[in-house]
Amino acid sequence: MFVDTALITVRAGKGGNGLVSFHREKYVPAGGPDGGDGGRGGNVVFVADNKLTTLMDFRYRKTYSAQNGQDGRAGRCSGKAGEDSIVRVPEGTLIRDAATGKILADMTGENKTFIAAKGGNGGWGNVHFATPVRQAPKIAKPGQLGQEREIVLELKLLADVALVGFPNVGKSTLISRVSSARPKIANYHFTTLTPNLGVVSVHDKSFVIADVPGLIEGAHTGAGLGHEFLRHIERTRILIHVVDASGTEGRDPMEDFEAICRELELYNPELLLRPTLIAGNKTDIPGELATAFEKFAVESGYKYFPISAATGAGVDALINCVAEMLDVLPPIPVYEAEEIEEEEIDYNAYEITVNDGVYAVTGPYVDNLLRGINFGEDESVRYFQRAIKAHGIIDALREKGVQEGDTVVFGDMEFDFVE
C-alpha cells in the first residue's frame, strides 16, 4: 500500500542522573566524593533510505523514542549514553513541525540525516559539588529531559519527469512502453490509484518517470485523486501532458489540456513555469480533432509529439527530446529548512499563587530544582533551603503576605513557613 503522509511523535532520551557516592577503600577512611555524571540521552535521528518508496510503516507505529542515558556510577565513572533511535524514511521525504507546518528538513540529496529530537544532557555527580568547606557533598543533579515534538512526514517522489492528464488517456500505457514499470492498465477511469515510477534508459543515460493518477477538474480541492498526489509533481523537472488527441471519449482535447493547466496553477502556480511537453496520444485513431489539437499546441508555443502509446509510434522522439532537455536542466529541487522560533524557557522563572491561605510556588526553576533534591538527606534539604533563599523566593513569599506557620507548596511537597 502506498502511503505518502504520516503524523508521528518523536521523543528523545532523558539524560542519566548524577550519582552521590564516596570512595571506599581499605585504610582510606575519608576517600571523598566520587559520584560520576549521568550519560546523555539518545537522539531521534532520521535517515534517508533509497530502498524505501512509501511511508507505510508509519501507519502502524506512531511514537519513536530514543534510549535514556544511564545514571552515573561510582569511581567517577560516567553513565553510558543512550542509544539513538534511527528512523528510516524514503528519499524525498519532507519533515515538518506539526505545530507550525514549517519544514524542518528535506531528506534529499546531501541531506541524508536529520536529528529531529535531541537527548537531554546527563546530570552532574556529587564530585562537582565538593568545596574546601563542603568536602562530602550529598548532592547530585538529575539528567535533563529530552526533546519531544509531533512531526508530519510528507513524501514527494523523486522523479525527473511526470506524466499528467485526465484519467484513461494512456499514461500507464506510455510508462509501461518506455520503462520496465508494469502498472495496471484497463479501459476505465482511475485504473491507476497510486503513483508509478519507471526508469527510462536512453543513449547510455537514464532518468525516472512518474505516472501520476489521473487528474480531473477540482483536483486541487480534493476532487478525484489529484489532491492526494499533486505533491509528487512538485519535484519533477519536466511535465509531459498526455492528452487523448483523438477525443475517443467524446471530450475536446484542447479543453482537457486547459483544464489540467488550471488545476496545476491553482495547486502551485510555479508548476506552469516548469518545462512542458505535450504528447498527443491515440493518434493511431484517425480524426479531425487530432489535427486541430496539434495546431493548437504548436501555436501555443509547446513542443508537440503525436504518439501512440499502444503501438509505440512517435514515442522514441518524445523520449529522446526529454533526455536532451534533462542534460541542461537544473537538478531536482531541494526544499530549504525554515526557521522555527522556539519558545524560550526561562529556567529561572517561578510564580507564586495564593489560594485559601496556601502559597503555591511553581515554574521552571522550581521543577528543575525539585528533580535534584532528595528530601531524605539533611544536606540535600539544606541545599534546597539555600537555593530558594538565594533565588529570592523567600523574599517573594514575604511580599505576598506569608505568615509563620502558613503552608507553602513546592511541586507535590508541602512545608510550613518558619522564619
C-alpha positions as CSV (number, residue, x, y, z in Angstrom):
1,M,0.0,0.0,0.0
2,F,1.3,3.4,-1.0
3,V,1.2,5.9,1.9
4,D,2.8,9.4,1.5
5,T,1.8,11.3,4.7
6,A,2.1,10.4,8.3
7,L,1.8,12.2,11.7
8,I,4.2,10.8,14.4
9,T,5.6,11.7,17.8
10,V,9.4,11.7,18.4
11,R,10.8,11.6,21.9
12,A,14.5,11.9,22.7
13,G,16.0,10.1,25.7
14,K,16.4,11.7,29.1
15,G,19.9,12.3,30.5
16,G,21.0,10.0,33.2
17,N,21.1,11.2,36.8
18,G,24.3,12.2,38.6
19,L,25.3,9.9,41.4
20,V,26.0,10.6,45.1
21,S,28.9,8.3,46.0
22,F,32.0,8.3,48.2
23,H,35.3,6.5,47.6
24,R,35.5,3.3,49.7
25,E,38.9,1.7,50.1
26,K,40.7,-0.2,52.9
27,Y,42.8,2.1,55.0
28,V,41.3,5.2,53.4
29,P,38.7,6.4,55.9
30,A,37.7,9.5,54.0
31,G,38.1,8.9,50.3
32,G,36.0,11.9,49.2
33,P,33.1,12.1,46.7
34,D,33.5,10.0,43.5
35,G,29.9,10.0,42.0
36,G,30.0,10.1,38.2
37,D,27.9,12.1,35.8
38,G,24.8,10.7,34.0
39,G,25.0,9.8,30.4
40,R,23.5,11.8,27.6
41,G,20.0,10.8,26.4
42,G,19.8,9.3,22.9
43,N,18.6,11.4,19.9
44,V,15.9,10.6,17.4
45,V,17.7,10.6,14.0
46,F,16.0,10.4,10.6
47,V,18.0,8.7,7.8
48,A,17.1,8.7,4.1
49,D,16.9,5.2,2.6
50,N,16.7,4.9,-1.2
51,K,15.3,1.4,-0.8
52,L,12.1,2.7,0.7
53,T,9.3,4.1,-1.5
54,T,6.4,4.6,0.9
55,L,5.6,5.8,4.5
56,M,3.6,2.6,5.1
57,D,5.5,1.7,8.3
58,F,4.4,4.9,10.0
59,R,0.8,4.0,9.6
60,Y,1.1,1.4,12.4
61,R,3.8,2.9,14.6
62,K,3.2,6.5,15.8
63,T,5.8,7.1,18.5
64,Y,9.6,6.8,18.2
65,S,11.6,7.1,21.4
66,A,15.3,7.1,22.0
67,Q,17.0,5.4,24.9
68,N,17.6,7.2,28.2
69,G,21.2,7.8,29.4
70,Q,22.4,5.6,32.2
71,D,22.9,7.1,35.7
72,G,26.4,8.0,36.9
73,R,28.5,5.3,38.6
74,A,30.9,5.2,41.5
75,G,34.6,5.8,40.9
76,R,33.9,9.0,38.9
77,C,32.6,6.9,36.1
78,S,30.0,8.5,33.8
79,G,26.9,6.6,32.8
80,K,26.6,5.2,29.3
81,A,24.9,7.5,26.7
82,G,21.5,6.4,25.5
83,E,21.3,4.8,22.0
84,D,19.9,6.9,19.3
85,S,16.6,5.9,17.7
86,I,17.2,5.6,13.9
87,V,14.1,6.3,11.8
88,R,14.4,5.4,8.1
89,V,12.4,7.3,5.5
90,P,12.3,7.3,1.7
91,E,14.5,9.8,-0.1
92,G,12.4,12.9,-0.9
93,T,10.6,12.9,2.4
94,L,9.8,16.4,3.9
95,I,9.9,16.6,7.7
96,R,7.6,19.3,9.0
97,D,6.9,20.6,12.5
98,A,3.2,19.7,13.2
99,A,2.5,22.8,15.3
100,T,3.7,25.3,12.7
101,G,3.7,23.4,9.4
102,K,7.2,24.7,8.7
103,I,9.9,22.5,7.0
104,L,12.5,21.1,9.4
105,A,14.4,19.1,6.8
106,D,14.2,17.7,3.2
107,M,15.7,14.2,3.1
108,T,17.0,14.7,-0.4
109,G,20.5,14.9,-1.9
110,E,23.2,15.6,0.6
111,N,20.6,15.8,3.5
112,K,20.8,12.2,4.4
113,T,20.4,12.5,8.2
114,F,18.5,14.9,10.5
115,I,18.2,15.0,14.3
116,A,14.5,15.6,15.0
117,A,14.8,15.5,18.8
118,K,17.9,15.9,20.9
119,G,18.6,13.9,24.0
120,G,18.9,15.6,27.4
121,N,22.3,16.1,29.0
122,G,23.3,14.0,31.9
123,G,23.3,15.3,35.4
124,W,26.4,16.1,37.5
125,G,27.6,13.7,40.1
126,N,28.5,14.8,43.6
127,V,32.2,15.1,42.7
128,H,31.3,18.5,41.1
129,F,29.9,19.9,44.4
130,A,32.9,19.4,46.6
131,T,34.4,22.5,48.0
132,P,37.0,23.2,50.8
133,V,34.1,23.8,53.1
134,R,31.8,21.0,51.8
135,Q,34.1,18.1,51.4
136,A,31.4,15.4,51.5
137,P,28.5,16.7,49.4
138,K,25.4,14.5,49.2
139,I,24.1,16.4,46.3
140,A,23.8,15.4,42.6
141,K,22.0,16.8,39.6
142,P,19.3,15.0,37.7
143,G,19.5,14.5,34.0
144,Q,17.7,16.8,31.6
145,L,14.6,15.8,29.8
146,G,15.0,15.1,26.0
147,Q,13.1,17.0,23.4
148,E,9.6,15.8,22.3
149,R,7.6,17.0,19.4
150,E,5.0,16.0,16.8
151,I,6.1,16.0,13.2
152,V,4.5,15.4,9.9
153,L,6.2,13.3,7.2
154,E,5.3,14.2,3.7
155,L,6.8,12.1,0.8
156,K,7.3,13.9,-2.5
157,L,8.6,11.3,-5.0
158,L,11.9,11.9,-6.7
159,A,11.2,11.8,-10.4
160,D,12.7,13.7,-13.2
161,V,9.6,13.6,-15.4
162,A,5.9,13.5,-14.5
163,L,3.1,12.3,-16.8
164,V,-0.1,14.3,-16.1
165,G,-3.5,14.2,-17.7
166,F,-7.1,13.1,-17.4
167,P,-7.9,9.5,-16.5
168,N,-7.8,6.9,-19.2
169,V,-5.7,9.0,-21.7
170,G,-2.8,6.4,-21.8
171,K,-0.3,7.5,-19.2
172,S,0.0,4.0,-17.8
173,T,0.4,2.5,-21.2
174,L,3.1,5.1,-22.0
175,I,5.2,4.4,-18.9
176,S,4.9,0.6,-19.5
177,R,6.1,1.2,-23.1
178,V,9.3,3.3,-22.1
179,S,10.3,1.5,-18.9
180,S,10.1,-1.8,-17.0
181,A,7.2,-0.5,-14.8
182,R,4.1,-2.6,-15.1
183,P,1.1,-0.6,-13.8
184,K,-2.4,-1.9,-14.1
185,I,-3.9,-1.0,-17.5
186,A,-7.6,-1.2,-18.3
187,N,-10.2,0.8,-20.3
188,Y,-11.9,2.6,-17.4
189,H,-11.2,5.6,-15.3
190,F,-8.9,5.6,-12.2
191,T,-7.2,2.3,-13.1
192,T,-4.1,3.9,-11.5
193,L,-4.7,4.5,-7.8
194,T,-1.1,5.2,-6.8
195,P,1.9,6.9,-8.5
196,N,4.1,4.5,-10.5
197,L,7.8,5.1,-11.1
198,G,9.8,3.8,-14.0
199,V,13.4,4.1,-15.1
200,V,13.9,5.1,-18.7
201,S,17.2,4.3,-20.4
202,V,18.3,6.1,-23.5
203,H,21.7,6.8,-25.0
204,D,23.6,5.3,-22.1
205,K,21.7,7.6,-19.7
206,S,18.7,7.1,-17.5
207,F,16.0,9.1,-15.8
208,V,13.0,8.5,-13.6
209,I,9.5,9.0,-14.9
210,A,6.3,9.1,-12.8
211,D,2.8,8.1,-13.8
212,V,0.6,10.3,-11.6
213,P,-3.0,9.1,-11.1
214,G,-5.5,10.9,-13.4
215,L,-6.5,14.4,-12.6
216,I,-9.9,15.9,-13.0
217,E,-11.4,19.4,-12.6
218,G,-11.3,20.3,-9.0
219,A,-8.3,18.2,-8.2
220,H,-6.6,21.0,-6.2
221,T,-9.6,21.0,-3.8
222,G,-9.6,17.2,-3.4
223,A,-11.7,16.0,-6.3
224,G,-10.8,12.7,-7.7
225,L,-7.3,11.5,-6.7
226,G,-5.4,14.7,-7.6
227,H,-5.4,16.3,-4.2
228,E,-3.6,13.3,-2.8
229,F,-0.9,13.0,-5.5
230,L,-0.3,16.5,-6.9
231,R,2.5,16.9,-4.4
232,H,4.5,14.3,-6.3
233,I,4.6,16.6,-9.4
234,E,6.4,19.4,-7.5
235,R,9.9,18.0,-7.6
236,T,9.8,16.9,-11.3
237,R,12.0,18.8,-13.8
238,I,9.7,18.2,-16.9
239,L,6.0,17.8,-17.2
240,I,4.5,15.7,-20.0
241,H,0.8,16.4,-20.6
242,V,-0.6,13.2,-22.0
243,V,-3.8,14.1,-23.9
244,D,-6.3,11.9,-25.8
245,A,-5.9,13.8,-29.0
246,S,-8.5,11.7,-30.9
247,G,-11.2,12.5,-28.3
248,T,-12.3,8.9,-28.1
249,E,-14.4,9.6,-25.0
250,G,-16.2,12.5,-26.5
251,R,-14.1,15.2,-24.8
252,D,-12.3,18.1,-26.5
253,P,-8.5,17.6,-26.1
254,M,-8.0,21.4,-26.0
255,E,-10.4,21.8,-23.2
256,D,-8.8,18.8,-21.4
257,F,-5.3,20.4,-21.6
258,E,-6.5,23.8,-20.4
259,A,-8.4,22.2,-17.5
260,I,-5.3,20.3,-16.3
261,C,-3.2,23.6,-16.6
262,R,-5.8,25.4,-14.4
263,E,-5.6,22.6,-11.8
264,L,-1.8,22.8,-11.7
265,E,-1.9,26.6,-11.4
266,L,-4.4,26.5,-8.6
267,Y,-2.4,23.9,-6.7
268,N,1.0,25.6,-7.3
269,P,1.4,28.4,-9.8
270,E,5.1,27.6,-10.2
271,L,4.2,24.4,-12.0
272,L,3.2,26.4,-15.0
273,L,6.8,27.6,-15.3
274,R,8.1,24.0,-15.4
275,P,9.4,22.9,-18.9
276,T,6.4,21.2,-20.5
277,L,5.9,18.9,-23.4
278,I,2.6,17.7,-24.9
279,A,2.1,14.1,-26.0
280,G,-1.0,13.8,-28.2
281,N,-1.9,10.1,-27.6
282,K,-4.1,7.8,-29.6
283,T,-3.1,9.4,-32.9
284,D,-3.4,5.9,-34.5
285,I,-7.1,6.6,-34.4
286,P,-7.8,9.0,-37.4
287,G,-9.9,12.1,-36.9
288,E,-10.0,15.9,-37.3
289,L,-9.6,16.5,-33.6
290,A,-6.0,15.3,-33.5
291,T,-5.0,17.7,-36.3
292,A,-6.8,20.6,-34.7
293,F,-5.2,19.9,-31.3
294,E,-1.7,19.6,-32.8
295,K,-2.2,23.0,-34.4
296,F,-3.4,24.4,-31.1
297,A,-0.4,23.0,-29.2
298,V,2.2,24.4,-31.7
299,E,0.6,27.8,-31.9
300,S,0.5,27.9,-28.0
301,G,4.3,27.5,-28.1
302,Y,4.6,24.0,-26.8
303,K,6.7,21.1,-28.2
304,Y,4.1,18.7,-29.5
305,F,4.6,14.9,-30.1
306,P,1.9,12.9,-31.8
307,I,2.3,9.4,-30.4
308,S,0.5,6.1,-29.9
309,A,1.4,4.5,-26.6
310,A,-0.3,1.3,-27.7
311,T,1.8,0.8,-30.8
312,G,4.9,2.8,-29.9
313,A,4.6,5.2,-32.8
314,G,6.3,8.5,-32.0
315,V,7.4,7.5,-28.5
316,D,11.1,7.4,-29.3
317,A,11.1,11.0,-30.5
318,L,9.4,12.1,-27.3
319,I,11.8,10.2,-25.0
320,N,14.9,11.5,-26.9
321,C,13.7,15.1,-26.5
322,V,13.2,14.5,-22.8
323,A,16.7,13.1,-22.4
324,E,18.2,16.1,-24.2
325,M,16.3,18.6,-22.1
326,L,17.4,16.9,-18.8
327,D,21.0,17.3,-19.8
328,V,20.7,21.1,-19.4
329,L,18.0,21.5,-16.8
330,P,18.9,22.1,-13.1
331,P,18.7,19.1,-10.7
332,I,15.7,18.1,-8.7
333,P,14.8,20.9,-6.3
334,V,15.6,20.6,-2.6
335,Y,13.5,22.5,-0.1
336,E,15.3,24.7,2.4
337,A,14.7,24.2,6.1
338,E,12.6,27.0,7.7
339,E,13.5,28.7,10.9
340,I,11.2,28.0,13.8
341,E,11.0,30.4,16.7
342,E,11.4,28.0,19.6
343,E,9.7,29.2,22.7
344,E,12.5,30.1,25.0
345,I,12.1,28.7,28.5
346,D,13.3,30.9,31.3
347,Y,14.7,28.3,33.7
348,N,15.0,31.0,36.4
349,A,11.3,31.9,36.3
350,Y,8.8,31.0,39.0
351,E,5.3,32.1,40.1
352,I,3.6,32.3,43.5
353,T,-0.2,31.9,43.7
354,V,-2.3,32.1,46.9
355,N,-5.4,30.1,47.3
356,D,-7.2,29.8,50.7
357,G,-4.1,30.7,52.6
358,V,-1.9,28.1,50.7
359,Y,1.1,29.6,48.9
360,A,2.0,27.5,45.7
361,V,5.4,28.1,44.1
362,T,5.5,26.8,40.5
363,G,7.6,27.4,37.4
364,P,10.6,26.0,35.5
365,Y,13.1,26.9,38.3
366,V,11.1,25.0,40.9
367,D,10.6,22.0,38.6
368,N,14.2,21.7,37.8
369,L,15.3,22.3,41.4
370,L,13.0,19.6,42.9
371,R,14.2,17.0,40.5
372,G,17.7,17.1,42.1
373,I,16.6,17.2,45.8
374,N,16.5,14.1,48.0
375,F,14.3,15.2,50.9
376,G,15.5,12.1,52.8
377,E,19.0,13.6,53.1
378,D,19.5,16.5,55.5
379,E,22.3,18.1,53.4
380,S,20.1,17.9,50.3
381,V,17.3,19.7,52.2
382,R,19.7,22.3,53.4
383,Y,20.8,22.8,49.8
384,F,17.1,23.3,48.8
385,Q,16.7,25.9,51.5
386,R,19.8,27.8,50.5
387,A,18.8,27.7,46.8
388,I,15.3,29.1,47.2
389,K,16.6,31.8,49.6
390,A,19.4,32.8,47.2
391,H,16.9,32.8,44.3
392,G,14.7,35.3,46.1
393,I,11.7,33.0,46.6
394,I,11.6,33.6,50.4
395,D,11.5,37.3,50.0
396,A,8.8,37.0,47.4
397,L,6.7,34.9,49.7
398,R,7.0,37.6,52.4
399,E,5.9,40.2,49.9
400,K,2.9,38.0,49.2
401,G,2.0,38.1,52.9
402,V,3.1,34.7,54.1
403,Q,3.0,34.3,57.9
404,E,4.6,32.0,60.3
405,G,3.0,28.5,60.1
406,D,1.4,29.1,56.7
407,T,1.5,26.2,54.1
408,V,3.9,26.6,51.2
409,V,3.7,24.1,48.3
410,F,6.6,23.2,46.0
411,G,5.5,20.6,43.4
412,D,3.9,17.9,45.5
413,M,5.8,18.8,48.7
414,E,4.1,20.8,51.5
415,F,6.1,22.9,54.0
416,D,5.2,25.1,57.0
417,F,6.7,28.5,56.6
418,V,9.1,29.2,59.5
419,E,11.0,32.4,59.9
